[in-house]
Amino acid sequence: MEETTTIIRMMSQMGLGACIVLTMLFVLIFLSAWKAPAWVKDLGSIAVAVALIFCARGVIIWVDDIRHAGDISSTVVGGGLAYVLLPICYATVICITSRIIALILSPRKH
């Protein structure tokens, strides 16, 4: 039961904040495509940097929880690792989307 509370604690501390910040950057990419097209690629890169910060913070919380819990199963460790890497996956989608939008908006050379 203690293992489950460890995962729930980690999710509540990191997950929601990362998703909110990354979703705001995702929306800003679409707004900047309309108002400031030069910022599209930069916002995609910022999303990756922000996700790395949240990932590092999540790893610190995750390792601290493992240290406090003592002997825990590998299933819990794998679940924590998968959860810590979610912001990186989301930021990768955001970055790829920003690059596609920047490619569409770039002037064509003939």
Summary of the structure (lengths in Angstrom):
residues: 110
radius of gyration: 17.6
end to end distance: 64.7
largest distance: 64.7
contacts: 312
relative contact order: 0.19
helix: 89%
strand: 0%
